[in-house]
Structure formats: structure tokens, C-alpha cells
Amino acid sequence: MAGLDINLKPLKGEDNAALAEMSGAIDGNTVPNFQNTLEEIQKKGVQCLILDMSKIKYVNSTGLGSLVKYADTFKNSGGGMALIKVPAKVKIVIEMLGLNAFFDICADLDSARQALSGGLPGNKEPDPPPKKIEKPKTKKKIPGGAPATAKAAPATTAAPKSSFTGTVSYPFHINCESCGVKLEFPKQGSFKCPRCHTVVQLNGSGPTFSKPAGTAAVAVSLPARAECGEGLLHLATTVCAAKLGGPALDALRLSVHEVVQVIQNSIYAGNPDGMYHVAIDLSNNKAEIRIADHGASVDTARLPLYFPNATRYMDTFECVAHPKGGNVIRMTKAG
């Protein structure tokens, strides 16, 4: 059974930064040691931590959840966390789950130092996914999806300038920049995507996309595979732990696990190429998880049979079948 060794080295010329050379595995057996060590590193005043992953043989979903947790912790302290020399098999899992939005993945020590200091990317590996996971640069159309009618939206944070160069005529159609669903606008105004809740300001010059003020959203797209479902479970637990705890967090974990099993085994009937899209929002002491797929529609009259735990333990649970196939699932739990 592989253990985990962590060798901390100070970085010359940096009072609040350090390099952690690691070897072994980050999994359920070694995560307590990993977390305790990072807690001690923070107590020493380290705000920027670089993890040398070159000798890491394995990282499971528990380890990934810890990486995300402490990346957020270091960021909140005014610093950050970067990974260097990540083995290909570990990097693939991180990218597949979209977790590289939480920390910089760099080629070497110099590029990691630049990334954490806000400098140029230097030798950082090319073409990483966008930093803000809720607003990817590439627009993706949901296969088989019919246009969704955008809903009236509340006030938002300052909207970015629109890159739209076409002509606006009504009804107006465009793909949501956050989740890719095709939207239909009956008139100009402020609207909200029904799938990911991105706010769209529409006028004669075109649309602008932004998140509502006060929300903290995480969005990922996953293939219907067992390892991805396990990764989502740990990601949802880590993110929602900021608002929930105790029985409420346990109920959410149980419900997410149940929904993932239905998606894998029933909605996509074991097809690992089926895709589903997840958004996690935290606001008003409540966690909200929305999941959209394009597989077989669930019989809404039999939801308690498909989702006995989610319908029982979540504060709200909805599963709406899309008229052209697929489902939109929404569930909430208050802390």
C-alpha cells in the first residue's frame, strides 16, 4: 500500500511561498496526512504553495477533493496553489473533471512562481481550459436540445462588453455562453438561462452574459462513467461543505450519488459516452445542484421509484423531461 511523503522546501527570495515535493499516492489512506501537513504549512505563514507531483503515482477522488479544498483555502488567504510536473494519468483525470479551474497546472517551478505572483504564464503548459469554469470560451451546443425560453432575471454584476456582431431580430436565438443550451428571447431586456442561471442582457447591439450578483457557481460537463460520478460526488461534497454540514451534507451526498447512478444505469443505459452537465450554486445558506442530460427521459410520475432518497431527503427535488429527450434535474438543500 503506497504511502505519501511530503518534503517542504522554502523558495529563495519568497517569504510566503514554498515548494512541496511529494511522492506516493493521495487517496483515502493518505489524505489525513496530506491535510494535516498542508494545515501545518499554512500555520508557518505560507500563502503560495507549489506541489511537485512528479513522483505521485495515484490520486483518487478523495485526494482530488482535498486538492480542491486546499487550493481554495490558499486562495482565500491571499495566495494560491499550483501543481507542477503532473503525471499524464493524473492530469487526464483532473482535466476530465474540470478541476483544473481551481489551481494552476504548470510545466515547471519558474512558470508556477510566475502564475502565483500574477506574472506572465511563462512556460505554463499551452492551451489550458479557461480559469473561470462557469464561463468557458468555447460555446457548445447541447445535442438534440430545443431552444429554451430565457426567463426574466434580477440585477447582475457589471456586464462585459458584447462580442456579438450580427443583427438582432425577434424572436432572437443564441447559445448560452456558460452551458451551451440554445436560448430564445421574445424581446429585449434582462433574462436568465433556465439551465445554468447565467444572466443575459439583450438590447439592439446584442447580448452580454454575466452571473447574478452574490452567486458562487461551479459548472462541469462529465461523461457517464463510474469514475467521473465518483469525482462529482467528492466535488459536490467539497463545494457544498461551505454551506452545509452534518445530516444536511450527508443527505446531499446520498442524493447526488443516487442521481449519478440513475444517469449512468438508466438514462444512458451504461453508455459511457453519454454526457451530462452539472451546475452547483451556493447562496442564501442553501446549496442548489442542477443536472442536465440528453439521454432517455425519466417517467416523472415515478420519481420516487427512481430517486427514493433524493425525493425524501432534499428540500426540493425536480426532474423535468425535455420534450426532445433528456432531463433537467434540480435539487436544493438548506444548511
N, C-alpha and C positions, 0 to 999 in steps of 0.2 A: 504494500500500500504506500503510495507516494506521499511524502510529507511536503512541507513548504518551508524554505529557508529565505530569510529576508536580510540583506546586508545594506545598511543605510550609510550613504556617503554624502558629506556636505559638498556643495558646489562652490568652487573658488570664486570669490567676488560677489557671492549672493548670500546675504544673511538669513533670508527667509525661504530658501529653496534647497532641495535635497534630491539625491538620486537613490532609488531603492532597487538594488539588484536582487532579482528573485529567481529561485529555482524550485522545481517540483510541480505541484498542482494546486489550483484554487477550487476547492469543492466543499461538500458538506463537512468533511472531516477536518479541513484546514482553515475554513472560513473564520472560526473563532480566533485562531492565532493571527490570521490576516487582519481582522478587525481590531483586535487588541493592539497590534503593532502600529496600525495607522492612527489609532487614538493616541498612543504614546508619541508618535511623530508630531501630531498636531500640538500636543502639550508642550513640545520643545520649541514651539513658535514657527514651525514650518508651515507656510501657506501655499507654496508651489511645489508639488511633488511630481517627479518623473519616475515612472515604473519601467524598468528594463525587463521586458518579457521574453528575452531571447532563450532563456532556459526553462520557460514554463511549458510543461508537456501537455497540460489539460486544464480546461476551465469549464465547469458545468454551469447550469442555470443559477444555482445558488451563488457561485462565485461571480457570475455576471451581475447579479443583483447587488452584491456587495461593492463591485466596482462602480456601478451607477450611483449607489448611495454615497460613497465617499468622494466621488467626483463632484457631486452636488454639495457635499459638506465643505470641501476645499474651496469651491467656487463661492459659497456663501461667506467664507472667511476673508474674501477679497483676493484670493489666489486662483488656483486651478490644478487640474491633474492631467498629465499627458502620458501616453503609452509609446514606447519605442521598441523597435525590433520585434514586433508582434509576429509569432509564427503564423504561417499561412492558414493552418487549420483552425486556429483560434480567431484570426482576423475574419475569416469567412463567416463564422457564427455571429460575431459582433455586428458585421455589416448586414447579415441576413435579418437580424432582429432590429436593425435600425438604431442600435445602442451607441454607435459612434457619434451620435449627435451630442452625447453627454461629455465627451472628452476628446482631446486632440490625439490622433494617431499619427506619429511622425516617424521618419526614417532613421534619425539618429539624435544624439544628445543636443547638438547645436540647433537643429531645427525645432526641437522640443522647447529649448530655452527661449527661442525667438517667439514661438507660439504662445507661451505662457506670459511673456513680457509684453505681448501686444505688438511685436515686431512683424517683419515680413515673414512669409511662410518658409523662406529659405529652401531647405532640402525636404520639406514636408512632402509626403507621397502625393502624386498628382491626382487630380480629379476626385477629391473626397466628396461624399454626399454633403448637401448644404447643412450649415451649422444649426439652423432652426428647423427642427423636424416638422413643425406644423405648417411650414410654408416652403415646400420644395420648389426648385427652379424649373423642373420639368413637369409640364402638365400631362396628366394621364387620364384617358377616358375610360370609364368603367364599362367593360364589355357587356353588351346586352342591356344596358341601362336606359330607361326612358327619361326624358327631361324632368327634373324635379322643380316644382314651383317654389321659388325663393320666398321666404317669409319676411314680414316686417321686422326690422332689427332695432335694438336700442343704440344709444350713442356709443361711439368707439374711441379708441385712441387715435392719434393723428394718422390720417390715411396717407399712404405713399402715393407718389405720382403714378398716373396710369400709363402703361406701355401700349395701350390699345391704339391702333391707328386706322381702324375701319370705320364704317358708318353705323350709327345706332338707329335701328328701327324696331318697332314693337309689333308683336312680341319679340324680345331680344334673347338670343341664346348664346351661352358661353360656358366653358368648363370651369369649375371651381379650381382656383389655384392651389388650394390646400389638399383636397381629397380627390379631385378629378371628376366628380359627378357633373353631368350636364345640367345646367340651370336654365330656367325660363323666367324672364322678367316681363310682366304685363305693362309696366310703365317705369318712369324714372323714380328714384327715391333710395331709401336705405333698406336693405334686405339682409336676410340671414340664411346661409346654406342649411337645409334641413338635415343634412348628413353630418357635417363636421362643425357647424355653427360659426364658420367664418363669416364675417360681416362684409357685405358688398355695397359700396356707394356707387350709384349709377346715375349719370346725367348725360347730357348731349355729347360730351367729349369722351365718354366711355366709362368702364368700370374700374374701381380700385378695391383691393382686397385688404382686410385687416381683421385682427382678432378683437373681440369685445374687451373693453377695459376691465381689468380685475380678474381675468381668467388665466389659468395656467394649464395649457393643454399639451398632451403628448400624443402623437399620432404615428402609427406604424402600419405597414402592409405586410402580411405574412402568408406563406403557403401553408396549406392544411396538412402539416406534418407534425408528428408527435413531439419532436424536439423543439419546434417553434411554439407549439402550445405550452410546453413546459416553460420556455423562455418568457412567454407572455404572462404566465401565472406569476412568475417571480418579478417581472417588470411591474405589473399591476399592483402587486403587494408592496413593492418598494415605493412606488409613486404615491399610492393611496395611504400609506402609513403616515404621511404628513397630515392627514385629516382624520383618519380612523385608527382605532386601536381595539384590543380585546375582542369581544364577541362580534362587533361590527366588522372588523377586518377579517376575522375568520369566516363570517358569512359571505363577504365579498370574494375571498379566495375560493370558497366552495362553489359559489355561483359561476365565477369565471372558468373554473375547471370544468364544470358541467356544460357550460355553453360551448367551450372548445371541443369537448368530446362529441357533442351533437353535430357541430360543424364538420369535424373530421369523419365521423362514422355514419351520419345520416344525411346531412345536407350535401356533402361531397362524396359520400359512399366510399370512403377510403382512397379517393383520388388525391395524391399528394401535390398535384399541380393546381388544385383549386386555390384561389386567393380570397382572403378576407381582410377587411380594413378596420382598424381599431382606433378610437379616439378616447382619451382619458382626460376629463376636466375636473378640476378641484375648485370649488367656490362655495361660499356661504356655509362652511363646515360640512360640506357634502361632497361625495365622490360620485361622478357620473361616468359611466362607460357606455360607449356606442360602438356597435359592431355591425358592419355591412358586408354581405357576401353576394355572389351571383350564382348560387347553386340551386338545389331543389327547394321549393317553398315549403315552409313548415305549416302544418294544419293548425291555424290559430285557435280552433275550437278544442284542441288537445294540448295546449301549452303545459298544463300541469303534468301531463304524461311525459313530455319531452324534457321539461325543466322543473322537476318536483322541488328541488332545493331553491332555485332562483326565484320561483313564483312564491315560495313560502317565506324566505328569509330576507329578500331585498325589500326596501321600502316601496319601490316601484319597479315593475318589470313589464316591458312591452316587446312584442315581436310582431312586426308588420310585414306581410308578404308583399313583395313588389309585383305589380301586375305583369311584368315581363320576365319574371324569375328572380329568385334571390330574396333575401330577408334583411330588414333593418331592425336590430335589437338594441334596446335602450334599457339600462337598469341604473338605479341610484341607491345610495346608502348614506345615511347621515351619521356623523360621529357622536 
